[in-house]
């Protein structure tokens, strides 16, 4: 258990020094980058909105609209702009901005309809948006298993197969073709921890059609939650859990 807590402590250290920037300061920092001239028109028209946090070595400026959001990393000396992901060498996790969670105001029924299966013995609900091929989901699965997260929560899985994961759909067909919730959960855990049984599985046309219909509902649930990636976590009120350490308290 001490090793699990230590692993989490390292992962959560990314969030410890976040300082929320005022919108005007976030914009002033963005103006120092070569990207601002390309974005100015949409920002001035209110199409793109800006928020940001200050970390120890970087500013993270987030641009967002109704369709989603993206991050721009800017060094504290304002000399360099970095696009893509920055990995923490200790945790191997991508650097993220720890923005305060917004209260869920969507349709809870749509989210519940997008749940593909559930497992766990706990009396608290936890909604997880995940992709079985996602390396960060696979890493979290190992931590969650050691910490026996399923004893604390009833965990509801919502699949988001990312387009750049070429095996994700095949994994999902294998998992969701199981006959029971328990067997789906077992296949899910095995797949995330390296089992390759999914490679030999070929869904029937009927199975594929049924699962594709389930994934359409899952996609609507993801959109309703506003999930931007995998894994993403939501509490019983469907408010996003940004500080993952909360899950293990």
ZIQUIBEL-V244459 format. One record per residue. N is the residue number from 1. PSI is psi in whole degrees, -180 to 180 (NA if undefined). D_CENTER is the distance of its C-alpha to the mean C-alpha in Angstrom with 1 decimal. Layout:
N;PSI;D_CENTER
N;PSI;D_CENTER
This chain:
1;-36;24.2
2;-38;25.1
3;-38;23.3
4;-46;20.1
5;-40;20.5
6;-45;21.4
7;-43;18.3
8;-38;16.2
9;-41;18.6
10;-44;18.2
11;-39;14.4
12;-12;14.7
13;-21;17.6
14;-30;15.5
15;-15;15.2
16;-33;18.8
17;14;20.6
18;133;18.7
19;119;21.2
20;131;20.5
21;145;22.7
22;145;25.0
23;-38;24.3
24;-39;27.7
25;-40;27.0
26;-42;23.7
27;-41;25.8
28;-38;28.6
29;-44;26.4
30;-33;25.0
31;-19;28.7
32;-4;29.5
33;156;27.4
34;-8;28.9
35;-20;26.1
36;-40;27.3
37;-31;30.3
38;-23;28.1
39;-16;25.9
40;-44;28.7
41;-47;29.9
42;-34;26.6
43;-46;26.0
44;-33;29.6
45;-5;29.4
46;8;26.3
47;-43;24.3
48;136;21.8
49;159;21.0
50;138;20.4
51;165;18.9
52;161;18.7
53;155;18.6
54;125;21.1
55;-175;20.3
56;-44;23.1
57;-13;23.4
58;157;21.4
59;139;20.8
60;115;17.4
61;125;18.3
62;127;15.9
63;133;17.4
64;154;16.2
65;-165;17.9
66;-23;17.6
67;-19;15.8
68;-162;12.9
69;163;12.9
70;153;13.4
71;144;14.4
72;130;17.8
73;132;18.9
74;128;22.5
75;153;24.6
76;-27;26.3
77;2;29.7
78;20;28.5
79;-27;29.9
80;141;26.8
81;132;23.9
82;128;21.1
83;150;18.9
84;-148;15.9
85;148;14.1
86;125;16.0
87;137;15.7
88;124;17.1
89;-26;19.9
90;-48;20.0
91;-18;16.5
92;18;15.6
93;149;12.2
94;144;11.5
95;131;12.9
96;160;10.9
97;132;12.6
98;82;12.8
99;148;13.8
100;137;15.2
101;138;13.3
102;140;15.2
103;135;16.8
104;130;15.8
105;14;18.7
106;-162;17.9
107;110;19.4
108;-30;18.4
109;-37;20.5
110;-40;18.4
111;-47;15.3
112;-36;17.5
113;-21;19.0
114;-4;15.8
115;126;15.4
116;-27;16.7
117;165;17.8
118;155;17.8
119;169;19.0
120;156;20.0
121;-3;23.0
122;166;21.7
123;7;22.9
124;141;19.6
125;140;17.0
126;122;13.3
127;130;11.0
128;122;8.1
129;120;6.3
130;162;6.9
131;121;9.2
132;-17;12.2
133;-7;13.0
134;122;9.8
135;-31;11.5
136;-33;8.8
137;-41;8.4
138;-40;12.1
139;-41;12.6
140;-35;10.9
141;-42;13.0
142;-41;16.1
143;-44;15.6
144;-37;15.0
145;-44;18.0
146;-36;20.2
147;-2;19.4
148;51;20.1
149;-31;17.2
150;-15;18.6
151;-18;21.7
152;-30;20.3
153;156;18.0
154;112;18.3
155;125;14.9
156;119;14.2
157;132;12.2
158;117;11.0
159;137;10.9
160;87;9.5
161;112;11.8
162;140;11.2
163;-28;14.7
164;3;15.2
165;101;14.8
166;-18;18.3
167;-3;18.4
168;-47;15.4
169;-40;17.6
170;-40;20.3
171;-43;18.3
172;-41;17.2
173;-43;20.9
174;-47;22.0
175;-48;19.8
176;-7;20.5
177;-6;24.2
178;156;24.9
179;-26;27.4
180;164;25.9
181;-42;22.8
182;-41;23.7
183;-35;24.2
184;-44;20.9
185;-41;19.2
186;-46;21.5
187;-38;20.8
188;-51;17.0
189;-43;17.5
190;-42;20.1
191;-43;18.3
192;-20;15.3
193;18;18.1
194;-2;20.1
195;136;22.4
196;24;23.5
197;-27;25.2
198;-26;23.1
199;-30;25.1
200;1;28.3
201;132;27.1
202;112;28.2
203;146;27.3
204;162;30.3
205;-38;30.4
206;-42;30.2
207;-45;27.1
208;-44;25.4
209;-41;26.3
210;-45;25.1
211;-38;21.7
212;-38;21.3
213;-38;22.2
214;-38;19.6
215;-29;16.9
216;-41;18.3
217;-38;17.8
218;-40;14.2
219;-41;13.7
220;-38;15.5
221;-42;13.4
222;-44;10.2
223;-39;12.5
224;-38;14.0
225;-25;10.9
226;26;10.1
227;135;6.4
228;-9;6.2
229;-171;3.9
230;143;3.1
231;150;3.2
232;146;3.0
233;142;6.7
234;140;9.8
235;-172;13.4
236;-21;16.6
237;4;17.0
238;24;13.6
239;135;13.0
240;138;9.6
241;102;9.9
242;-35;9.2
243;100;11.7
244;-15;10.8
245;-26;14.5
246;-32;15.2
247;-23;14.3
248;7;17.1
249;NA;19.8
